[in-house]
Amino acid sequence: MRLATAFAIQPKILTSYYRRAFFPTVNDYARVTMDIGLRYQLEDGCSLAPDVRSVHYDNQTIFSGNRLGVGPRYRIVIKC
């Protein structure tokens, strides 16, 4: 909280998701992560727990799943 006060910053959004990370066995340089269930809520306090205000990042009326229109939505990140 000291840094937040010193820089006059405050929370605006809380993001939550489930992540599965994969690491290579030959080095620690690369990583692949798969995120699912991305949700957000507007935040004006310092809570770290999502609540009933939390909504999906995807617009549920436009997207009904992945490109095939079925199944969960994923975010895949590859870091090298």
C-alpha positions in Angstrom: 0.0 0.0 0.0 3.0 2.3 0.6 3.9 2.3 -3.1 0.2 2.8 -4.1 0.1 5.9 -1.9 3.5 7.2 -3.0 2.6 7.0 -6.7 -1.1 7.9 -6.3 -2.3 4.7 -8.1 -5.5 2.7 -7.5 -7.0 -0.5 -8.9 -9.3 -0.3 -11.9 -9.9 -3.9 -13.0 -9.5 -7.3 -11.5 -8.7 -10.1 -14.0 -9.0 -13.8 -13.2 -8.4 -17.0 -15.1 -7.2 -20.6 -14.9 -3.7 -21.2 -16.2 -1.8 -24.3 -17.2 1.9 -23.8 -17.8 4.2 -26.1 -19.7 8.0 -25.9 -19.4 10.7 -27.6 -21.5 12.8 -30.2 -19.9 16.1 -29.1 -21.6 16.1 -25.4 -20.5 14.2 -22.8 -18.5 14.0 -20.2 -21.3 10.7 -21.0 -23.0 7.2 -21.5 -21.6 3.8 -22.2 -23.1 0.7 -21.3 -21.1 -2.9 -22.0 -21.8 -5.5 -19.7 -20.0 -9.2 -20.5 -19.8 -12.1 -18.9 -18.1 -10.9 -15.3 -18.5 -13.1 -13.0 -16.4 -12.9 -9.4 -15.3 -14.7 -7.0 -12.9 -14.3 -3.3 -12.4 -12.5 -2.7 -9.1 -12.1 0.3 -6.9 -10.7 -1.4 -3.8 -7.8 -3.7 -3.1 -9.7 -7.0 -3.2 -8.0 -10.0 -4.8 -11.0 -12.2 -4.9 -13.5 -12.2 -7.8 -17.1 -12.0 -6.9 -20.6 -12.0 -8.6 -19.7 -8.8 -10.6 -17.1 -10.9 -12.6 -18.0 -11.3 -16.3 -16.4 -13.2 -19.2 -14.0 -11.2 -21.4 -15.7 -12.8 -24.5 -18.9 -11.2 -25.5 -21.3 -14.1 -24.9 -23.8 -12.8 -27.5 -21.2 -12.8 -30.3 -18.9 -15.7 -29.5 -20.3 -19.2 -28.8 -17.0 -21.0 -28.4 -13.8 -21.4 -30.4 -13.6 -21.0 -34.2 -15.8 -24.1 -34.6 -18.4 -22.6 -32.3 -18.0 -25.3 -29.6 -16.0 -25.8 -26.5 -14.2 -23.5 -24.2 -12.3 -20.4 -25.1 -8.5 -20.5 -24.6 -5.7 -18.0 -24.6 -2.4 -19.5 -25.6 0.9 -17.7 -24.8 4.3 -18.8 -26.0 7.3 -17.1 -24.4 10.8 -17.6 -25.7 
